[in-house]
Amino acid sequence: MNGATKEELETLLGRGRAKKGMFEGDMVEGELEIGQVAASFKAILPAAQIMQNLISEYNQTLPQLQSF
């Protein structure tokens, strides 16, 4: 859309879209706000590496959790 009016943008964006997307999981009528955390990423990793890291951190933490 090129040069949308305020009214056109309001219709497109609607009201309560963030709530519908983030809290209700509605990806058709809702929206997600993900830009706020973009600056905190230190690296872009393949999904396999992310899963390996997650499993490794879990295995390191598990003994501490079992001691409670």
N, CA, C and O atoms as CSV, one atom per row, in Angstrom:
chain,resi,resn,atom,element,x,y,z
A,1,MET,N,N,0.856,-1.165,0.000
A,1,MET,CA,C,0.000,0.000,0.000
A,1,MET,C,C,0.908,1.236,0.000
A,1,MET,O,O,1.847,1.323,0.791
A,2,ASN,N,N,0.632,2.147,-0.854
A,2,ASN,CA,C,1.466,3.338,-0.982
A,2,ASN,C,C,0.673,4.562,-0.553
A,2,ASN,O,O,-0.369,4.864,-1.135
A,3,GLY,N,N,1.157,5.264,0.454
A,3,GLY,CA,C,0.505,6.488,0.881
A,3,GLY,C,C,-0.851,6.271,1.518
A,3,GLY,O,O,-1.795,7.003,1.222
A,4,ALA,N,N,-0.965,5.275,2.389
A,4,ALA,CA,C,-2.246,4.984,3.042
A,4,ALA,C,C,-2.670,6.147,3.924
A,4,ALA,O,O,-1.844,6.831,4.529
A,5,THR,N,N,-3.964,6.349,3.980
A,5,THR,CA,C,-4.504,7.386,4.854
A,5,THR,C,C,-4.559,6.865,6.284
A,5,THR,O,O,-4.400,5.669,6.526
A,6,LYS,N,N,-4.781,7.762,7.215
A,6,LYS,CA,C,-4.910,7.385,8.616
A,6,LYS,C,C,-6.061,6.399,8.788
A,6,LYS,O,O,-5.936,5.420,9.523
A,7,GLU,N,N,-7.163,6.650,8.124
A,7,GLU,CA,C,-8.333,5.786,8.234
A,7,GLU,C,C,-8.046,4.393,7.669
A,7,GLU,O,O,-8.481,3.393,8.240
A,8,GLU,N,N,-7.320,4.321,6.554
A,8,GLU,CA,C,-6.969,3.019,5.972
A,8,GLU,C,C,-6.069,2.229,6.913
A,8,GLU,O,O,-6.229,1.018,7.067
A,9,LEU,N,N,-5.126,2.919,7.538
A,9,LEU,CA,C,-4.238,2.239,8.477
A,9,LEU,C,C,-4.994,1.766,9.712
A,9,LEU,O,O,-4.743,0.668,10.209
A,10,GLU,N,N,-5.911,2.579,10.209
A,10,GLU,CA,C,-6.705,2.178,11.365
A,10,GLU,C,C,-7.545,0.943,11.052
A,10,GLU,O,O,-7.690,0.060,11.897
A,11,THR,N,N,-8.092,0.879,9.856
A,11,THR,CA,C,-8.869,-0.289,9.442
A,11,THR,C,C,-7.976,-1.522,9.354
A,11,THR,O,O,-8.358,-2.605,9.797
A,12,LEU,N,N,-6.798,-1.354,8.785
A,12,LEU,CA,C,-5.860,-2.467,8.641
A,12,LEU,C,C,-5.367,-2.959,9.999
A,12,LEU,O,O,-5.333,-4.162,10.258
A,13,LEU,N,N,-4.993,-2.031,10.851
A,13,LEU,CA,C,-4.424,-2.403,12.146
A,13,LEU,C,C,-5.492,-2.766,13.170
A,13,LEU,O,O,-5.271,-3.635,14.013
A,14,GLY,N,N,-6.624,-2.122,13.105
A,14,GLY,CA,C,-7.713,-2.437,14.017
A,14,GLY,C,C,-7.376,-2.143,15.462
A,14,GLY,O,O,-6.358,-1.523,15.768
A,15,ARG,N,N,-8.244,-2.596,16.341
A,15,ARG,CA,C,-8.047,-2.416,17.781
A,15,ARG,C,C,-7.928,-3.787,18.430
A,15,ARG,O,O,-8.619,-4.728,18.039
A,16,GLY,N,N,-7.063,-3.895,19.407
A,16,GLY,CA,C,-6.921,-5.141,20.140
A,16,GLY,C,C,-6.195,-6.240,19.395
A,16,GLY,O,O,-6.245,-7.401,19.801
A,17,ARG,N,N,-5.518,-5.890,18.305
A,17,ARG,CA,C,-4.833,-6.925,17.523
A,17,ARG,C,C,-3.677,-7.549,18.288
A,17,ARG,O,O,-3.436,-8.750,18.171
A,18,ALA,N,N,-2.955,-6.746,19.072
A,18,ALA,CA,C,-1.840,-7.301,19.835
A,18,ALA,C,C,-2.354,-8.318,20.846
A,18,ALA,O,O,-1.773,-9.393,20.995
A,19,LYS,N,N,-3.429,-7.991,21.535
A,19,LYS,CA,C,-4.019,-8.917,22.501
A,19,LYS,C,C,-4.455,-10.203,21.814
A,19,LYS,O,O,-4.192,-11.298,22.312
A,20,LYS,N,N,-5.116,-10.071,20.679
A,20,LYS,CA,C,-5.575,-11.260,19.959
A,20,LYS,C,C,-4.404,-12.147,19.550
A,20,LYS,O,O,-4.487,-13.371,19.648
A,21,GLY,N,N,-3.318,-11.535,19.093
A,21,GLY,CA,C,-2.175,-12.321,18.653
A,21,GLY,C,C,-1.358,-12.901,19.790
A,21,GLY,O,O,-1.073,-14.099,19.816
A,22,MET,N,N,-0.983,-12.044,20.732
A,22,MET,CA,C,-0.075,-12.472,21.790
A,22,MET,C,C,-0.745,-13.322,22.862
A,22,MET,O,O,-0.158,-14.300,23.327
A,23,PHE,N,N,-1.956,-12.968,23.260
A,23,PHE,CA,C,-2.588,-13.648,24.382
A,23,PHE,C,C,-3.628,-14.682,23.972
A,23,PHE,O,O,-3.879,-15.640,24.703
A,24,GLU,N,N,-4.231,-14.490,22.809
A,24,GLU,CA,C,-5.265,-15.425,22.371
A,24,GLU,C,C,-4.782,-16.351,21.262
A,24,GLU,O,O,-5.468,-17.317,20.927
A,25,GLY,N,N,-3.605,-16.073,20.682
A,25,GLY,CA,C,-3.038,-16.937,19.650
A,25,GLY,C,C,-3.701,-16.819,18.293
A,25,GLY,O,O,-3.516,-17.684,17.436
A,26,ASP,N,N,-4.469,-15.763,18.084
A,26,ASP,CA,C,-5.173,-15.571,16.808
A,26,ASP,C,C,-4.233,-14.887,15.814
A,26,ASP,O,O,-4.009,-13.678,15.885
A,27,MET,N,N,-3.688,-15.677,14.886
A,27,MET,CA,C,-2.726,-15.115,13.926
A,27,MET,C,C,-3.399,-14.576,12.673
A,27,MET,O,O,-2.724,-14.028,11.801
A,28,VAL,N,N,-4.712,-14.721,12.565
A,28,VAL,CA,C,-5.436,-14.161,11.429
A,28,VAL,C,C,-5.843,-12.733,11.740
A,28,VAL,O,O,-5.555,-11.818,10.968
A,29,GLU,N,N,-6.513,-12.538,12.867
A,29,GLU,CA,C,-6.979,-11.210,13.250
A,29,GLU,C,C,-6.010,-10.507,14.197
A,29,GLU,O,O,-6.155,-9.313,14.460
A,30,GLY,N,N,-5.034,-11.233,14.705
A,30,GLY,CA,C,-4.105,-10.676,15.680
A,30,GLY,C,C,-2.759,-10.336,15.072
A,30,GLY,O,O,-2.532,-10.520,13.876
A,31,GLU,N,N,-1.858,-9.831,15.929
A,31,GLU,CA,C,-0.503,-9.497,15.497
A,31,GLU,C,C,0.462,-9.794,16.627
A,31,GLU,O,O,0.070,-9.850,17.793
A,32,LEU,N,N,1.714,-9.983,16.282
A,32,LEU,CA,C,2.771,-10.176,17.263
A,32,LEU,C,C,3.716,-8.995,17.194
A,32,LEU,O,O,3.987,-8.456,16.121
A,33,GLU,N,N,4.208,-8.606,18.345
A,33,GLU,CA,C,5.183,-7.523,18.413
A,33,GLU,C,C,6.520,-8.136,18.807
A,33,GLU,O,O,6.748,-8.449,19.976
A,34,ILE,N,N,7.400,-8.305,17.825
A,34,ILE,CA,C,8.654,-8.993,18.108
A,34,ILE,C,C,9.876,-8.097,17.971
A,34,ILE,O,O,10.982,-8.521,18.305
A,35,GLY,N,N,9.710,-6.895,17.499
A,35,GLY,CA,C,10.853,-6.023,17.271
A,35,GLY,C,C,11.545,-5.547,18.529
A,35,GLY,O,O,12.716,-5.168,18.481
A,36,GLN,N,N,10.842,-5.558,19.666
A,36,GLN,CA,C,11.413,-5.039,20.895
A,36,GLN,C,C,12.636,-5.817,21.361
A,36,GLN,O,O,13.515,-5.243,22.005
A,37,VAL,N,N,12.714,-7.092,21.058
A,37,VAL,CA,C,13.822,-7.912,21.524
A,37,VAL,C,C,14.911,-8.114,20.479
A,37,VAL,O,O,15.925,-8.752,20.762
A,38,ALA,N,N,14.720,-7.589,19.295
A,38,ALA,CA,C,15.659,-7.839,18.199
A,38,ALA,C,C,17.081,-7.424,18.555
A,38,ALA,O,O,18.030,-8.085,18.134
A,39,ALA,N,N,17.251,-6.360,19.309
A,39,ALA,CA,C,18.592,-5.882,19.645
A,39,ALA,C,C,19.308,-6.797,20.638
A,39,ALA,O,O,20.528,-6.709,20.779
A,40,SER,N,N,18.583,-7.663,21.321
A,40,SER,CA,C,19.211,-8.536,22.316
A,40,SER,C,C,19.813,-9.806,21.714
A,40,SER,O,O,20.519,-10.535,22.410
A,41,PHE,N,N,19.549,-10.083,20.438
A,41,PHE,CA,C,20.138,-11.258,19.803
A,41,PHE,C,C,21.617,-11.031,19.559
A,41,PHE,O,O,22.019,-10.014,18.995
A,42,LYS,N,N,22.426,-11.999,19.993
A,42,LYS,CA,C,23.871,-11.902,19.793
A,42,LYS,C,C,24.317,-12.693,18.573
A,42,LYS,O,O,25.374,-12.425,18.002
A,43,ALA,N,N,23.500,-13.675,18.174
A,43,ALA,CA,C,23.846,-14.500,17.016
A,43,ALA,C,C,22.571,-15.108,16.440
A,43,ALA,O,O,21.571,-15.278,17.136
A,44,ILE,N,N,22.635,-15.426,15.169
A,44,ILE,CA,C,21.543,-16.139,14.516
A,44,ILE,C,C,22.033,-17.563,14.312
A,44,ILE,O,O,22.951,-17.811,13.530
A,45,LEU,N,N,21.414,-18.492,15.020
A,45,LEU,CA,C,21.865,-19.878,15.007
A,45,LEU,C,C,20.860,-20.765,14.281
A,45,LEU,O,O,19.668,-20.461,14.240
A,46,PRO,N,N,21.349,-21.860,13.710
A,46,PRO,CA,C,20.431,-22.839,13.122
A,46,PRO,C,C,19.573,-23.477,14.226
A,46,PRO,O,O,19.994,-23.553,15.380
A,47,ALA,N,N,18.399,-23.922,13.869
A,47,ALA,CA,C,17.487,-24.521,14.851
A,47,ALA,C,C,18.140,-25.701,15.567
A,47,ALA,O,O,17.932,-25.880,16.767
A,48,ALA,N,N,18.919,-26.502,14.861
A,48,ALA,CA,C,19.577,-27.653,15.489
A,48,ALA,C,C,20.523,-27.207,16.601
A,48,ALA,O,O,20.587,-27.849,17.649
A,49,GLN,N,N,21.245,-26.137,16.391
A,49,GLN,CA,C,22.168,-25.636,17.408
A,49,GLN,C,C,21.402,-25.082,18.614
A,49,GLN,O,O,21.815,-25.269,19.758
A,50,ILE,N,N,20.300,-24.410,18.351
A,50,ILE,CA,C,19.478,-23.893,19.439
A,50,ILE,C,C,18.962,-25.047,20.295
A,50,ILE,O,O,18.981,-24.967,21.523
A,51,MET,N,N,18.502,-26.116,19.654
A,51,MET,CA,C,18.011,-27.278,20.396
A,51,MET,C,C,19.129,-27.947,21.185
A,51,MET,O,O,18.915,-28.359,22.325
A,52,GLN,N,N,20.320,-28.061,20.597
A,52,GLN,CA,C,21.453,-28.642,21.315
A,52,GLN,C,C,21.791,-27.809,22.544
A,52,GLN,O,O,22.053,-28.358,23.614
A,53,ASN,N,N,21.785,-26.488,22.396
A,53,ASN,CA,C,22.061,-25.598,23.527
A,53,ASN,C,C,21.000,-25.749,24.614
A,53,ASN,O,O,21.317,-25.800,25.802
A,54,LEU,N,N,19.750,-25.819,24.196
A,54,LEU,CA,C,18.647,-25.956,25.147
A,54,LEU,C,C,18.765,-27.254,25.934
A,54,LEU,O,O,18.607,-27.260,27.155
A,55,ILE,N,N,19.042,-28.349,25.242
A,55,ILE,CA,C,19.183,-29.647,25.903
A,55,ILE,C,C,20.385,-29.650,26.834
A,55,ILE,O,O,20.306,-30.179,27.943
A,56,SER,N,N,21.483,-29.073,26.405
A,56,SER,CA,C,22.678,-29.002,27.234
A,56,SER,C,C,22.421,-28.198,28.510
A,56,SER,O,O,22.804,-28.618,29.602
A,57,GLU,N,N,21.778,-27.051,28.368
A,57,GLU,CA,C,21.466,-26.224,29.541
A,57,GLU,C,C,20.487,-26.944,30.468
A,57,GLU,O,O,20.602,-26.841,31.689
A,58,TYR,N,N,19.532,-27.666,29.901
A,58,TYR,CA,C,18.599,-28.448,30.702
A,58,TYR,C,C,19.347,-29.506,31.499
A,58,TYR,O,O,19.132,-29.656,32.702
A,59,ASN,N,N,20.227,-30.241,30.821
A,59,ASN,CA,C,20.983,-31.302,31.503
A,59,ASN,C,C,21.875,-30.733,32.599
A,59,ASN,O,O,22.087,-31.395,33.616
A,60,GLN,N,N,22.399,-29.537,32.421
A,60,GLN,CA,C,23.228,-28.915,33.452
A,60,GLN,C,C,22.379,-28.454,34.641
A,60,GLN,O,O,22.847,-28.461,35.779
A,61,THR,N,N,21.160,-28.063,34.379
A,61,THR,CA,C,20.283,-27.529,35.426
A,61,THR,C,C,19.510,-28.606,36.159
A,61,THR,O,O,19.144,-28.417,37.319
A,62,LEU,N,N,19.254,-29.727,35.513
A,62,LEU,CA,C,18.434,-30.792,36.082
A,62,LEU,C,C,18.874,-31.226,37.475
A,62,LEU,O,O,18.023,-31.331,38.359
A,63,PRO,N,N,20.171,-31.486,37.720
A,63,PRO,CA,C,20.565,-31.897,39.093
A,63,PRO,C,C,20.193,-30.866,40.157
A,63,PRO,O,O,19.842,-31.236,41.278
A,64,GLN,N,N,20.263,-29.592,39.822
A,64,GLN,CA,C,19.892,-28.550,40.777
A,64,GLN,C,C,18.390,-28.594,41.068
A,64,GLN,O,O,17.963,-28.376,42.202
A,65,LEU,N,N,17.602,-28.877,40.042
A,65,LEU,CA,C,16.155,-28.933,40.214
A,65,LEU,C,C,15.752,-30.150,41.049
A,65,LEU,O,O,14.794,-30.090,41.820
A,66,GLN,N,N,16.482,-31.243,40.892
A,66,GLN,CA,C,16.149,-32.471,41.604
A,66,GLN,C,C,16.494,-32.377,43.092
A,66,GLN,O,O,15.988,-33.162,43.893
A,67,SER,N,N,17.338,-31.438,43.461
A,67,SER,CA,C,17.742,-31.303,44.854
A,67,SER,C,C,16.720,-30.552,45.704
A,67,SER,O,O,16.873,-30.470,46.923
A,68,PHE,N,N,15.686,-30.007,45.077
A,68,PHE,CA,C,14.665,-29.261,45.844
A,68,PHE,C,C,13.709,-30.183,46.512
A,68,PHE,O,O,12.790,-29.730,47.195
